[in-house]
Amino acid sequence: MTKNSKKRKVTEVVTGATASALRFSPTAWAKLLFLRDYGDTEVGGFGIAASNDLLFVEDIRLVKQVCSWAHVAFDDESVADYFDRQVDAARRPEQFARIWVHTHPGDCPRPSMTDEETFSRVFGRSDWAVMFILAREGQSYARMRFNVGPCAEVEIPVGVDYSRPFGASEPDAWEQEYLTNVHAAQPVRSMAAELEPAFASPFDEEPTNSWYESWFDYAAGEEDAEELML
């Protein structure tokens, strides 16, 4: 068995509801592939779920972010604006603020230390959340965390669900969304550049972004974890 063969690829075609599987509409999946491949850095966003199926992703939305090959930093104000727009669209927090989606430029979809720390810090106070990672070569990783009752985490399968109506691809709109929101981190200049990383490390200091506090304001107190566990 080769090294890459051990990594999960999204090859499952789902024709109906599958309990405990993270599913994407064909349009949402096509958009995610487009965003992943448009640049050379990671890119992150939120999955927007159907109102009657919280593990069915209908769309991917980006917020303003600074990205490198190894991490993504969301802009606080942009995240707050995104939350406000979703509430104005009559969506519930569990539809737009529970599924964290991001890409890895390499071939490994496993979460990094930074990913794990972010998932715990940002999403650890909600009833439930999902971390989904898609690598450049198609490998994927999805993990659901329950933070209420008998707290637990479990890796879940991923598929593309063709059982519902879906829209056409919109590459021009997706490109504009990417260019508006995704900004590559600038290299850190130093006289001792050969001894320092090309980009500032997310471990150099305590996180300064407070968007996760806004996320918690929206996400806390929802009583939907029991629905997902059924």
Secondary structure as GFF3:
##gff-version 3
##sequence-region A 1 230
A	DSSP	three_ten_helix	4	6	.	.	.	ID=ss1
A	DSSP	beta_strand	13	14	.	.	.	ID=ss2
A	DSSP	beta_strand	22	24	.	.	.	ID=ss3
A	DSSP	alpha_helix	26	38	.	.	.	ID=ss4
A	DSSP	beta_strand	44	50	.	.	.	ID=ss5
A	DSSP	beta_strand	53	62	.	.	.	ID=ss6
A	DSSP	beta_strand	65	67	.	.	.	ID=ss7
A	DSSP	beta_strand	72	74	.	.	.	ID=ss8
A	DSSP	alpha_helix	76	88	.	.	.	ID=ss9
A	DSSP	alpha_helix	93	96	.	.	.	ID=ss10
A	DSSP	beta_strand	99	104	.	.	.	ID=ss11
A	DSSP	alpha_helix	113	123	.	.	.	ID=ss12
A	DSSP	beta_strand	128	135	.	.	.	ID=ss13
A	DSSP	beta_strand	140	146	.	.	.	ID=ss14
A	DSSP	beta_strand	152	155	.	.	.	ID=ss15
A	DSSP	beta_strand	158	161	.	.	.	ID=ss16
A	DSSP	alpha_helix	171	181	.	.	.	ID=ss17
A	DSSP	beta_strand	182	184	.	.	.	ID=ss18
A	DSSP	three_ten_helix	193	195	.	.	.	ID=ss19
A	DSSP	alpha_helix	211	219	.	.	.	ID=ss20
A	DSSP	alpha_helix	225	229	.	.	.	ID=ss21
###
